[in-house]
């Protein structure tokens, strides 16, 4: 049994163990039993847990889809919440994932059984009729995969009196869809990527909006636009055009790596200039001089998460919007008090304050080999081999684990590549079980240490390590635990094979796996591999050859 506990971020899905409960495809062994376990109720999963109906992601729609399940019908360059939901639900139905989902459940604890070579999991029922039969139950699995990711447990600000506020408090990731925003005095704490998307939406029905800003964000134009019906038709019936378009988007985002990573690069200077010009264009004139000064960061571009928006700056100029840059002193029954003892009375306080990003597996308790807890393994900061496998955690892997975040491209690219790697590990474990044997896989400590030393050495000179800003990319000690140190393509190439010598391999099937040396598979190539010029030449030669052949045929027919 393969078990996937996860806390959904923007994806629907998941469930628990039962023989034949659901299946997962293996290249070598066909259908494998699979269980998915979410931590949210079904209605919350299907509403995506984010704030506004018009919430738009910061990744192009044609990159925000699986390579094996393209969507020719995206209606915008950057899709909204409802459109993403429809796509994901359709994929879940097509691949029959719903039959394996156990809604209203979460993994409270996972413990490795050394004798049985299995994970024993304690599953909590979170409510509904299922809870009437007991609050918990146990599940055994040969392999455990965490799809919790990096952005799952909301983080509230440590501000005195937050619990005393008598109005409504909502975290951006736990939105109350029943709350009526019309005519409300709204405050929002935070000016990061999520706040940037919420602010233009909630200001419309509100009577007033106070934006509490600690540090401003670098903002680039999104250039969102509808995709015409004609182009949707072309993408659907001429797949080559769609594939070429996706490849160009991939090239564009990959080209942003230097801008995001290296402050000394010309690309970084260029993008910084574009961001400044974007502000000047939308907040021009002397009347906005003070606002421009307040919204200009004093740290390098990409030190924090890159933000895209076409409507944030115009929103900030509205008369009912107030940008508050003074320090928040406390929160009382009626509102928020800032420096100078000024109190902003509010009906609703939105917390766009992010997530507990560097803890990864919280609040689950995970105990691996030799009785060692994951907390003790990660006492100096989270790390994993290739961002997936962890020392002292046998038959365990992570999707979107430590040092796999991309600050410039679609995470779907990372997750697909990881899925193929993890699938290879799982296939061997379940193949051994099928033959009545056992297999225990765990990355070697020296391999994990060297890998993480290499990527931390690279990250230490990156924009993310700049001491002038704090971000969710790094923990309190300054260790960058979240971001990848290179391009998405380089990561894909690094994880398109399993070197079995990287692992401690134990169990009765160990010898068969060790002798394989390496298991390789073909990388999914997303980028363009032939230039437009070469393609034009090839097309021209092909057309000319066809025309010549047709001419010769007609001449010979005379």
Secondary structure, 3 states (H helix, E strand, C coil): CEEEECCCCCCCCCCCCCCCCCEEEECCCEEEEEEEECCCCHHHHCCCCCCCCCCECCCCCCCCCCCCCCCCCCCECCCEHHHHHHHHHHHHHHCCCHHHEECCEEEEEEEEECCCCEEEEEEEECCCHHHHHCCEEEEEECEEEECCCCCCCECCCCCCCHHHCCCEEEECCCCCCCCCCCCCEEEEECCCHHHHHHHHHHHHHCCEEEEECCCCCCEECCCCCECCHHHHHHHHHCHHHHHHHHHHHHHHHHCCHHHHHCCCCHHHHHHHHHHHHHHHHHCCCHHHHHHHHHHCCCCCCCCCCCEECCCHHHHHCCCCEEEECCCEEEECCCEEEECCCEEEECCEEEECCCECCCCCCCCCEEECHHHCEHHHHCCCCCCCECCCECCCCCCEEECCCCCCECCCCCHHHHHHHHHHHHHHHHHHHHHHHHCCCCCEEEECHHHHHHHHHHHHHHHCCCHHHCCCCCCCCECCCCCECCECCCCHHHHHHHCCEEEHHHEEEECCCHHHHHCCCEEECCCCCCCCCCCHHHHHHHHHHHHHHHHHHHHHHHHHCC
